[in-house]
């Protein structure tokens, strides 16, 4: 009987303590400690990288020929990676055409007008880096102005060393290289999805 009363008192004391502790926090304090659940708010520094500097998260580009998945270089191009994730999560690329396809060179997309001269309206400062252009490299297209990249990107179909350190490389294809080779001019990006 004594043990039962003792356990009951401990249980009541525990409930009182929990009530007091939880009452010490405002809802805003608890929210600020929660992990980011809305992927549109994800920034490059939120991503986890492997030993090669590639994110564990991927972006998957869906086409009529199949899917192309690539990982990101958040430490090499943080502002670009953050902006690309933002555009992907807004659905900006969904329905956009590959307006430029040059065999043995690149496929390019990201212009909602399909002409090669459009974009999202937000220019990005260049983040040129030491990542080499190999088959499957994903990088930002731009004009002759180094800080003119916007939403257009290209994917290398082969090694293109003359582009190294002149364009912001922000990703690398990890699946779908065979699909990449099937892309034709005016093929549409059905969707692009950021996967945590």
N, CA, C and O of each residue as an XYZ file, in Angstrom:
784
protein
N       0.808     -1.179      0.000
C       0.000      0.000      0.000
C       0.865      1.262      0.000
O       0.591      2.222     -0.720
N       1.897      1.237      0.811
C       2.812      2.377      0.883
C       3.502      2.626     -0.461
O       3.639      3.772     -0.888
N       3.934      1.551     -1.124
C       4.619      1.667     -2.418
C       3.704      2.288     -3.461
O       4.135      3.107     -4.273
N       2.424      1.888     -3.430
C       1.457      2.414     -4.385
C       1.272      3.920     -4.173
O       1.236      4.680     -5.142
N       1.154      4.357     -2.915
C       0.989      5.773     -2.602
C       2.243      6.562     -3.021
O       2.139      7.672     -3.544
N       3.431      5.972     -2.782
C       4.696      6.601     -3.148
C       4.768      6.809     -4.662
O       5.143      7.891     -5.112
N       4.417      5.793     -5.453
C       4.432      5.894     -6.920
C       3.414      6.913     -7.413
O       3.676      7.648     -8.366
N       2.265      6.957     -6.773
C       1.250      7.938     -7.151
C       1.772      9.356     -6.927
O       1.571     10.230     -7.770
N       2.441      9.588     -5.796
C       3.001     10.914     -5.506
C       4.082     11.291     -6.518
O       4.152     12.443     -6.948
N       4.918     10.338     -6.898
C       5.969     10.603     -7.912
C       5.315     10.950     -9.243
O       5.748     11.881     -9.923
N       4.290     10.221     -9.615
C       3.585     10.463    -10.873
C       3.003     11.876    -10.886
O       3.152     12.597    -11.874
N       2.347     12.273     -9.807
C       1.746     13.611     -9.709
C       2.835     14.680     -9.751
O       2.688     15.697    -10.429
N       3.918     14.450     -9.032
C       5.030     15.410     -9.029
C       5.610     15.560    -10.440
O       5.955     16.667    -10.854
N       5.716     14.462    -11.168
C       6.236     14.496    -12.544
C       5.341     15.332    -13.442
O       5.830     16.136    -14.234
N       4.046     15.147    -13.323
C       3.100     15.919    -14.128
C       3.186     17.401    -13.813
O       3.141     18.233    -14.720
N       3.310     17.739    -12.541
C       3.432     19.137    -12.140
C       4.707     19.743    -12.725
O       4.681     20.862    -13.238
N       5.816     19.018    -12.654
C       7.097     19.506    -13.199
C       7.004     19.718    -14.702
O       7.458     20.738    -15.221
N       6.420     18.759    -15.397
C       6.275     18.899    -16.846
C       5.431     20.120    -17.184
O       5.744     20.863    -18.114
N       4.365     20.321    -16.427
C       3.507     21.483    -16.646
C       4.260     22.776    -16.428
O       4.101     23.725    -17.195
N       5.077     22.825    -15.393
C       5.864     24.026    -15.102
C       6.913     24.271    -16.168
O       7.105     25.402    -16.613
N       7.593     23.208    -16.576
C       8.655     23.356    -17.578
C       8.072     23.793    -18.909
O       8.574     24.733    -19.525
N       7.018     23.122    -19.361
C       6.455     23.477    -20.663
C       5.870     24.882    -20.640
O       5.821     25.536    -21.681
N       5.427     25.362    -19.485
C       4.885     26.711    -19.378
C       5.951     27.779    -19.454
O       5.626     28.952    -19.636
N       7.221     27.410    -19.321
C       8.324     28.366    -19.361
C       8.697     28.758    -20.787
O       9.390     29.754    -20.995
N       8.240     27.980    -21.771
C       8.590     28.248    -23.158
C       7.418     28.867    -23.886
O       6.275     28.432    -23.743
N       7.721     29.891    -24.669
C       6.701     30.445    -25.540
C       6.650     29.569    -26.785
O       7.629     28.895    -27.107
N       5.527     29.572    -27.483
C       5.401     28.787    -28.715
C       6.481     29.164    -29.724
O       6.994     28.297    -30.432
N       6.833     30.455    -29.799
C       7.849     30.904    -30.750
C       9.207     30.282    -30.456
O       9.962     29.975    -31.378
N       9.529     30.090    -29.152
C      10.802     29.476    -28.783
C      10.863     28.042    -29.283
O      11.902     27.602    -29.774
N       9.786     27.324    -29.166
C       9.761     25.934    -29.601
C       9.820     25.827    -31.110
O      10.462     24.919    -31.638
N       9.159     26.738    -31.821
C       9.165     26.717    -33.281
C      10.558     26.968    -33.830
O      10.946     26.348    -34.820
N      11.326     27.871    -33.206
C      12.646     28.209    -33.733
C      13.626     27.047    -33.627
O      14.632     27.012    -34.334
N      13.330     26.092    -32.739
C      14.217     24.950    -32.586
C      13.821     23.784    -33.476
O      14.570     22.814    -33.595
N      12.652     23.867    -34.102
C      12.181     22.776    -34.959
C      12.953     22.773    -36.263
O      13.345     23.833    -36.752
N      13.179     21.589    -36.841
C      13.861     21.532    -38.129
C      12.999     22.155    -39.221
O      11.776     22.223    -39.095
N      13.638     22.603    -40.281
C      12.918     23.204    -41.397
C      12.110     22.110    -42.080
O      12.668     21.111    -42.532
N      10.808     22.298    -42.153
C       9.980     21.296    -42.801
C       9.551     21.741    -44.189
O       9.206     20.905    -45.025
N       9.566     23.037    -44.446
C       9.190     23.555    -45.749
C      10.441     23.621    -46.616
O      11.327     24.440    -46.373
N      10.512     22.753    -47.632
C      11.731     22.664    -48.427
C      11.979     23.918    -49.258
O      13.084     24.082    -49.775
N      10.993     24.814    -49.410
C      11.235     26.046    -50.151
C      12.142     26.986    -49.360
O      12.683     27.938    -49.923
N      12.317     26.729    -48.059
C      13.160     27.561    -47.215
C      14.567     26.985    -47.075
O      15.390     27.563    -46.365
N      14.859     25.898    -47.709
C      16.155     25.256    -47.546
C      17.237     26.067    -48.244
O      17.070     26.527    -49.373
N      18.340     26.225    -47.544
C      19.493     26.935    -48.074
C      20.647     25.956    -48.242
O      20.618     24.854    -47.694
N      21.635     26.351    -48.981
C      22.790     25.482    -49.243
C      23.408     24.979    -47.948
O      23.782     23.810    -47.853
N      23.518     25.848    -46.954
C      24.168     25.449    -45.697
C      23.350     24.425    -44.910
O      23.861     23.825    -43.965
N      22.076     24.218    -45.290
C      21.241     23.214    -44.628
C      21.499     21.801    -45.164
O      21.085     20.817    -44.550
N      22.174     21.705    -46.295
C      22.369     20.414    -46.944
C      23.537     19.641    -46.328
O      24.503     20.229    -45.842
N      23.428     18.341    -46.359
C      24.487     17.451    -45.886
C      25.323     17.057    -47.100
O      24.774     16.728    -48.151
N      26.633     17.088    -46.961
C      27.509     16.739    -48.090
C      28.324     15.489    -47.788
O      28.595     15.158    -46.633
N      28.707     14.804    -48.867
C      29.556     13.623    -48.727
C      31.026     14.039    -48.849
O      31.329     15.231    -48.911
N      31.926     13.076    -48.884
C      33.365     13.381    -48.925
C      33.794     14.079    -50.217
O      34.864     14.686    -50.272
N      32.952     13.990    -51.265
C      33.259     14.649    -52.535
C      32.648     16.045    -52.640
O      32.788     16.719    -53.660
N      31.971     16.468    -51.576
C      31.353     17.782    -51.571
C      29.963     17.815    -52.190
O      29.369     18.884    -52.324
N      29.439     16.647    -52.569
C      28.096     16.572    -53.141
C      27.063     16.369    -52.046
O      27.315     15.685    -51.054
N      25.908     16.966    -52.239
C      24.827     16.831    -51.261
C      24.290     15.406    -51.245
O      24.375     14.685    -52.238
N      23.739     15.015    -50.109
C      23.055     13.719    -50.046
C      21.662     13.865    -50.650
O      21.053     12.871    -51.043
N      21.157     15.080    -50.727
C      19.865     15.355    -51.336
C      20.040     15.459    -52.859
O      21.128     15.751    -53.355
N      18.948     15.213    -53.580
C      19.010     15.255    -55.049
C      17.888     16.115    -55.620
O      16.893     16.411    -54.959
N      18.090     16.496    -56.858
C      17.032     17.091    -57.666
C      16.792     16.119    -58.811
O      17.731     15.697    -59.486
N      15.536     15.768    -59.024
C      15.188     14.866    -60.118
C      14.390     15.641    -61.154
O      13.374     16.269    -60.855
N      14.887     15.571    -62.381
C      14.300     16.244    -63.529
C      13.586     15.171    -64.345
O      14.223     14.230    -64.817
N      12.281     15.300    -64.515
C      11.491     14.299    -65.232
C      11.251     14.759    -66.664
O      10.795     15.878    -66.897
N      11.566     13.877    -67.633
C      11.343     14.177    -69.046
C      10.542     13.030    -69.672
O      10.297     12.013    -69.023
N      10.142     13.198    -70.917
C       9.433     12.127    -71.623
C      10.345     10.928    -71.881
O       9.866      9.822    -72.134
N      11.634     11.145    -71.818
C      12.610     10.078    -72.063
C      13.005      9.330    -70.798
O      13.635      8.276    -70.873
N      12.637      9.870    -69.631
C      13.021      9.284    -68.349
C      13.494     10.370    -67.400
O      13.381     11.561    -67.687
N      14.016      9.945    -66.282
C      14.452     10.884    -65.239
C      15.958     11.109    -65.261
O      16.735     10.227    -65.627
N      16.342     12.309    -64.862
C      17.747     12.674    -64.671
C      17.851     13.191    -63.245
O      17.165     14.146    -62.882
N      18.689     12.581    -62.445
C      18.875     13.017    -61.056
C      20.278     13.558    -60.866
O      21.252     12.989    -61.359
N      20.368     14.676    -60.139
C      21.696     15.222    -59.843
C      21.770     15.675    -58.401
O      20.773     16.038    -57.777
N      22.998     15.639    -57.895
C      23.296     16.143    -56.556
C      23.908     17.521    -56.692
O      24.304     17.931    -57.783
N      23.983     18.229    -55.590
C      24.407     19.625    -55.583
C      25.746     19.819    -54.876
O      26.150     19.007    -54.044
N      26.426     20.917    -55.228
C      27.675     21.321    -54.575
C      27.404     22.555    -53.701
O      27.738     23.671    -54.098
N      26.809     22.368    -52.532
C      26.429     23.534    -51.724
C      27.594     24.354    -51.178
O      27.430     25.544    -50.909
N      28.752     23.751    -51.011
C      29.898     24.504    -50.477
C      30.633     25.264    -51.586
O      31.289     26.271    -51.321
N      30.523     24.789    -52.807
C      31.202     25.434    -53.936
C      30.384     26.570    -54.543
O      30.941     27.533    -55.070
N      29.054     26.451    -54.467
C      28.180     27.457    -55.064
C      26.934     27.656    -54.182
O      25.818     27.353    -54.603
N      27.134     28.164    -52.967
C      26.020     28.241    -52.010
C      24.836     29.099    -52.454
O      23.687     28.695    -52.275
N      25.088     30.251    -53.017
C      23.980     31.122    -53.429
C      23.216     30.526    -54.607
O      21.989     30.604    -54.669
N      23.948     29.938    -55.530
C      23.324     29.307    -56.692
C      22.491     28.110    -56.267
O      21.353     27.961    -56.714
N      23.036     27.256    -55.414
C      22.310     26.076    -54.937
C      21.030     26.499    -54.204
O      19.970     25.911    -54.417
N      21.129     27.496    -53.360
C      19.951     27.987    -52.637
C      18.888     28.474    -53.621
O      17.710     28.152    -53.467
N      19.291     29.238    -54.619
C      18.343     29.778    -55.602
C      17.723     28.670    -56.449
O      16.522     28.705    -56.719
N      18.514     27.693    -56.870
C      17.988     26.593    -57.683
C      16.943     25.811    -56.891
O      15.881     25.485    -57.421
N      17.233     25.510    -55.635
C      16.256     24.795    -54.798
C      14.971     25.616    -54.677
O      13.869     25.072    -54.755
N      15.121     26.916    -54.487
C      13.955     27.793    -54.382
C      13.113     27.734    -55.658
O      11.892     27.592    -55.589
N      13.757     27.842    -56.817
C      13.033     27.796    -58.094
C      12.368     26.441    -58.319
O      11.225     26.368    -58.772
N      13.089     25.375    -58.000
C      12.530     24.026    -58.151
C      11.284     23.889    -57.286
O      10.255     23.400    -57.752
N      11.371     24.314    -56.043
C      10.237     24.177    -55.121
C       9.055     25.079    -55.471
O       7.929     24.828    -55.040
N       9.310     26.118    -56.245
C       8.226     26.988    -56.727
C       7.566     26.412    -57.980
O       6.533     26.911    -58.426
N       8.174     25.345    -58.552
C       7.651     24.771    -59.791
C       8.043     25.571    -61.019
O       7.439     25.422    -62.081
N       9.059     26.426    -60.876
C       9.475     27.308    -61.963
C       9.853     26.540    -63.232
O       9.525     26.973    -64.337
N      10.534     25.414    -63.085
C      11.040     24.675    -64.247
C      10.007     23.737    -64.874
O      10.209     23.253    -65.987
N       8.920     23.483    -64.180
C       7.904     22.556    -64.692
C       7.296     23.106    -65.984
O       6.743     24.205    -65.997
N       7.401     22.338    -67.063
C       6.861     22.753    -68.354
C       7.797     23.584    -69.212
O       7.437     23.969    -70.325
N       8.997     23.866    -68.710
C       9.980     24.661    -69.452
C      10.717     23.755    -70.452
O      11.005     22.594    -70.161
N      11.013     24.308    -71.630
C      11.659     23.539    -72.701
C      13.186     23.532    -72.579
O      13.790     24.435    -72.000
N      13.781     22.493    -73.139
C      15.220     22.507    -73.418
C      15.346     23.302    -74.709
O      15.071     22.774    -75.787
N      15.752     24.550    -74.618
C      15.791     25.431    -75.783
C      17.098     25.316    -76.574
O      17.199     25.798    -77.702
N      18.083     24.675    -75.969
C      19.378     24.536    -76.641
C      19.903     23.126    -76.421
O      20.062     22.679    -75.285
N      20.168     22.435    -77.514
C      20.763     21.103    -77.456
C      21.856     21.056    -78.515
O      21.584     21.164    -79.711
N      23.098     20.892    -78.058
C      24.231     20.824    -78.970
C      24.916     19.479    -78.746
O      25.494     19.233    -77.687
N      24.844     18.624    -79.743
C      25.405     17.276    -79.634
C      26.875     17.334    -79.225
O      27.632     18.177    -79.707
N      27.263     16.439    -78.341
C      28.636     16.361    -77.812
C      29.079     17.639    -77.096
O      30.273     17.920    -76.999
N      28.117     18.405    -76.601
C      28.463     19.623    -75.868
C      27.545     19.772    -74.651
O      27.915     19.344    -73.558
N      26.355     20.369    -74.811
C      25.445     20.598    -73.678
C      23.981     20.506    -74.102
O      23.638     20.606    -75.280
N      23.127     20.310    -73.082
C      21.695     20.572    -73.207
C      21.416     21.703    -72.226
O      21.982     21.742    -71.134
N      20.535     22.628    -72.626
C      20.304     23.803    -71.801
C      18.810     24.080    -71.663
O      18.045     23.926    -72.615
N      18.409     24.492    -70.464
C      17.006     24.804    -70.172
C      16.964     25.893    -69.107
O      17.999     26.386    -68.659
N      15.744     26.258    -68.712
C      15.584     27.218    -67.627
C      15.048     28.565    -68.052
O      14.923     29.472    -67.229
N      14.725     28.712    -69.346
C      14.149     29.952    -69.841
C      12.667     29.723    -70.108
O      12.315     28.975    -71.020
N      11.788     30.358    -69.323
C      10.353     30.129    -69.514
C       9.820     30.602    -70.872
O       8.749     30.171    -71.298
N      10.562     31.490    -71.555
C      10.117     31.951    -72.875
C      10.533     30.970    -73.973
O       9.981     31.002    -75.073
N      11.502     30.101    -73.681
C      11.973     29.133    -74.674
C      12.879     29.718    -75.738
O      13.209     29.041    -76.711
N      13.284     30.967    -75.566
C      14.104     31.636    -76.583
C      15.589     31.643    -76.248
O      16.427     31.857    -77.125
N      15.913     31.411    -74.986
C      17.310     31.490    -74.555
C      17.668     32.845    -73.973
O      18.802     33.055    -73.542
N      16.706     33.774    -73.955
C      17.007     35.105    -73.413
C      16.188     35.445    -72.174
O      16.303     36.555    -71.654
N      15.369     34.526    -71.691
C      14.533     34.791    -70.531
C      15.084     34.175    -69.257
O      16.085     33.458    -69.269
N      14.407     34.471    -68.165
C      14.823     33.919    -66.876
C      13.794     34.225    -65.807
O      12.649     34.565    -66.105
N      14.211     34.101    -64.573
C      13.312     34.327    -63.441
C      13.254     35.792    -63.038
O      12.345     36.214    -62.324
N      14.230     36.563    -63.501
C      14.279     37.979    -63.152
C      15.212     38.306    -62.004
O      15.289     39.455    -61.569
N      15.932     37.290    -61.503
C      16.855     37.527    -60.394
C      18.256     37.053    -60.794
O      18.503     35.853    -60.917
N      19.154     37.994    -60.990
C      20.531     37.674    -61.384
C      21.330     37.158    -60.185
O      21.099     37.552    -59.042
N      22.266     36.275    -60.480
C      23.117     35.692    -59.442
C      24.563     36.092    -59.647
O      25.057     36.109    -60.774
N      25.232     36.409    -58.572
C      26.671     36.699    -58.632
C      27.402     35.400    -58.960
O      27.065     34.340    -58.433
N      28.383     35.488    -59.817
C      29.152     34.308    -60.234
C      29.813     33.631    -59.036
O      30.311     34.295    -58.127
N      29.808     32.318    -59.054
C      30.484     31.510    -58.034
C      31.365     30.481    -58.766
O      31.236     29.271    -58.580
N      32.256     31.015    -59.598
C      33.152     30.128    -60.345
C      33.969     29.315    -59.353
O      34.375     29.821    -58.307
N      34.203     28.065    -59.685
C      34.907     27.190    -58.757
C      35.818     26.225    -59.504
O      35.950     26.310    -60.725
N      36.438     25.318    -58.780
C      37.438     24.431    -59.376
C      36.872     23.089    -59.854
O      37.638     22.186    -60.194
N      35.555     22.949    -59.886
C      34.952     21.697    -60.350
C      35.029     21.659    -61.873
O      34.624     22.599    -62.556
N      35.546     20.572    -62.376
C      35.734     20.435    -63.822
C      34.444     20.020    -64.518
O      33.602     19.320    -63.955
N      34.321     20.476    -65.759
C      33.185     20.094    -66.595
C      33.449     18.706    -67.186
O      34.290     18.529    -68.067
N      32.702     17.737    -66.671
C      32.770     16.373    -67.206
C      31.353     15.999    -67.648
O      30.427     16.798    -67.511
N      31.193     14.829    -68.160
C      29.860     14.376    -68.571
C      28.927     14.397    -67.350
O      29.210     13.775    -66.325
N      27.818     15.120    -67.483
C      26.858     15.196    -66.396
C      27.017     16.385    -65.460
O      26.239     16.524    -64.517
N      27.999     17.243    -65.693
C      28.161     18.448    -64.873
C      26.974     19.383    -65.111
O      26.557     19.595    -66.250
N      26.440     19.933    -64.028
C      25.324     20.874    -64.119
C      25.854     22.251    -63.719
O      26.449     22.410    -62.653
N      25.633     23.242    -64.585
C      26.185     24.577    -64.339
C      25.220     25.646    -64.840
O      24.284     25.367    -65.589
N      25.476     26.868    -64.407
C      24.629     28.001    -64.773
C      25.046     28.594    -66.113
O      26.229     28.839    -66.351
N      24.075     28.821    -66.980
C      24.315     29.534    -68.233
C      24.332     31.029    -67.922
O      23.751     31.477    -66.934
N      25.001     31.783    -68.773
C      25.083     33.232    -68.563
C      25.440     33.917    -69.870
O      25.749     33.254    -70.859
N      25.399     35.241    -69.876
C      25.857     36.027    -71.023
C      27.354     36.292    -70.829
O      28.009     35.614    -70.036
N      27.883     37.262    -71.543
C      29.299     37.603    -71.376
C      29.576     38.246    -70.019
O      30.719     38.274    -69.563
N      28.538     38.757    -69.380
C      28.668     39.325    -68.034
C      28.746     38.174    -67.035
O      27.804     37.386    -66.945
N      29.841     38.053    -66.282
C      29.977     36.939    -65.338
C      28.860     36.854    -64.307
O      28.551     35.765    -63.824
N      28.251     37.984    -63.962
C      27.193     38.008    -62.947
C      25.791     38.061    -63.563
O      24.886     38.667    -62.990
N      25.610     37.432    -64.721
C      24.314     37.484    -65.415
C      23.519     36.181    -65.334
O      22.435     36.090    -65.910
N      24.035     35.174    -64.632
C      23.282     33.921    -64.498
C      21.968     34.210    -63.781
O      21.893     35.083    -62.916
N      20.935     33.459    -64.157
C      19.614     33.673    -63.582
C      18.997     32.315    -63.280
O      19.272     31.741    -62.226
N      18.181     31.793    -64.165
C      17.541     30.494    -63.952
C      17.977     29.448    -64.976
O      17.701     28.261    -64.805
N      18.652     29.879    -66.034
C      19.073     28.936    -67.072
C      20.284     28.127    -66.610
O      21.225     28.654    -66.016
N      20.225     26.836    -66.902
C      21.327     25.945    -66.566
C      21.601     25.026    -67.749
O      20.770     24.868    -68.642
N      22.774     24.432    -67.733
C      23.105     23.444    -68.765
C      23.693     22.219    -68.103
O      24.171     22.261    -66.970
N      23.643     21.123    -68.845
C      24.252     19.869    -68.405
C      25.213     19.440    -69.495
O      24.832     19.323    -70.660
N      26.457     19.205    -69.116
C      27.487     18.808    -70.080
C      27.249     17.391    -70.580
O      26.942     16.487    -69.803
N      27.393     17.211    -71.881
C      27.246     15.889    -72.483
C      28.582     15.161    -72.586
O      28.629     13.966    -72.877
N      29.652     15.887    -72.348
C      30.999     15.334    -72.429
C      31.939     16.221    -71.612
O      31.490     17.188    -70.997
N      33.206     15.915    -71.598
C      34.190     16.758    -70.921
C      34.400     18.025    -71.757
O      34.678     17.950    -72.954
N      34.265     19.170    -71.123
C      34.434     20.458    -71.815
C      35.331     21.372    -70.976
O      34.839     22.283    -70.309
N      36.648     21.131    -71.010
C      37.567     21.877    -70.147
C      37.628     23.373    -70.414
O      37.995     24.140    -69.523
N      37.274     23.807    -71.627
C      37.340     25.253    -71.901
C      36.268     26.040    -71.137
O      36.305     27.271    -71.121
N      35.311     25.342    -70.501
C      34.302     26.017    -69.678
C      34.706     26.083    -68.199
O      34.098     26.815    -67.418
N      35.733     25.315    -67.820
C      36.164     25.264    -66.423
C      36.531     26.655    -65.905
O      37.198     27.434    -66.586
N      36.073     26.948    -64.670
C      36.341     28.202    -63.972
C      35.775     29.445    -64.658
O      36.135     30.571    -64.312
N      34.877     29.232    -65.642
C      34.250     30.363    -66.333
C      32.740     30.377    -66.138
O      32.067     31.340    -66.506
N      32.216     29.307    -65.561
C      30.781     29.166    -65.302
C      30.598     28.570    -63.915
O      31.459     27.836    -63.430
N      29.479     28.885    -63.279
C      29.211     28.372    -61.937
C      28.691     26.939    -62.014
O      27.547     26.696    -62.396
N      29.559     25.996    -61.642
C      29.155     24.591    -61.567
C      28.477     24.397    -60.215
O      29.022     24.770    -59.177
N      27.272     23.803    -60.239
C      26.545     23.624    -58.980
C      26.023     22.213    -58.766
O      25.422     21.939    -57.727
N      26.237     21.305    -59.724
C      25.722     19.952    -59.539
C      26.383     18.928    -60.437
O      27.162     19.265    -61.328
N      26.050     17.652    -60.180
C      26.580     16.537    -60.964
C      25.502     15.468    -61.096
O      24.922     15.029    -60.102
N      25.242     15.055    -62.333
C      24.261     14.001    -62.592
C      24.764     12.699    -61.979
O      25.921     12.320    -62.164
N      23.887     12.021    -61.250
C      24.236     10.736    -60.639
C      23.425      9.580    -61.223
O      23.818      8.420    -61.106
N      22.291      9.900    -61.850
C      21.453      8.901    -62.522
C      20.811      9.537    -63.744
O      20.389     10.693    -63.709
N      20.741      8.765    -64.830
C      20.046      9.242    -66.020
C      20.929      9.788    -67.111
O      20.460     10.539    -67.967
N      22.209      9.427    -67.102
C      23.089      9.892    -68.188
C      22.598      9.392    -69.544
O      22.736     10.089    -70.549
N      22.023      8.184    -69.578
C      21.477      7.666    -70.834
C      20.272      8.496    -71.274
O      20.083      8.725    -72.469
N      19.468      8.941    -70.335
C      18.323      9.808    -70.642
C      18.806     11.148    -71.181
O      18.217     11.696    -72.113
N      19.855     11.665    -70.606
C      20.434     12.944    -71.023
C      20.753     12.936    -72.514
O      20.520     13.922    -73.213
N      21.282     11.826    -72.989
C      21.660     11.708    -74.404
C      20.449     11.732    -75.341
O      20.603     12.003    -76.532
N      19.254     11.456    -74.825
C      18.033     11.401    -75.649
C      17.320     12.747    -75.750
O      16.390     12.897    -76.542
N      17.747     13.720    -74.959
C      17.082     15.023    -74.950
C      17.223     15.691    -76.319
O      18.304     15.728    -76.905
N      16.097     16.217    -76.810
C      16.052     16.927    -78.092
C      15.643     18.380    -77.842
O      15.047     18.702    -76.814
N      15.970     19.237    -78.787
C      15.550     20.643    -78.683
C      14.024     20.691    -78.581
O      13.321     19.985    -79.304
N      13.531     21.520    -77.688
C      12.110     21.731    -77.410
C      11.446     20.617    -76.601
O      10.239     20.674    -76.365
N      12.210     19.601    -76.168
C      11.657     18.661    -75.187
C      11.337     19.455    -73.928
O      12.006     20.440    -73.613
N      10.318     19.020    -73.221
C       9.840     19.758    -72.044
C      10.275     19.063    -70.750
O      10.284     17.835    -70.654
N      10.629     19.869    -69.780
C      10.845     19.361    -68.421
C       9.444     19.164    -67.837
O       8.731     20.136    -67.591
N       9.057     17.925    -67.618
C       7.730     17.661    -67.058
C       7.670     18.196    -65.628
O       6.711     18.863    -65.240
N       8.707     17.893    -64.857
C       8.796     18.429    -63.492
C      10.236     18.330    -62.996
O      11.034     17.532    -63.485
N      10.536     19.168    -62.012
C      11.788     19.068    -61.273
C      11.420     19.046    -59.814
O      10.630     19.869    -59.351
N      12.001     18.087    -59.070
C      11.642     17.898    -57.668
C      12.903     17.816    -56.825
O      13.829     17.071    -57.144
N      12.931     18.586    -55.748
C      14.005     18.504    -54.755
C      13.628     17.431    -53.770
O      12.538     17.461    -53.199
N      14.532     16.465    -53.560
C      14.272     15.360    -52.648
C      15.239     15.422    -51.490
O      16.456     15.376    -51.670
N      14.672     15.529    -50.283
C      15.483     15.629    -49.064
C      16.195     14.336    -48.777
O      16.923     14.239    -47.788
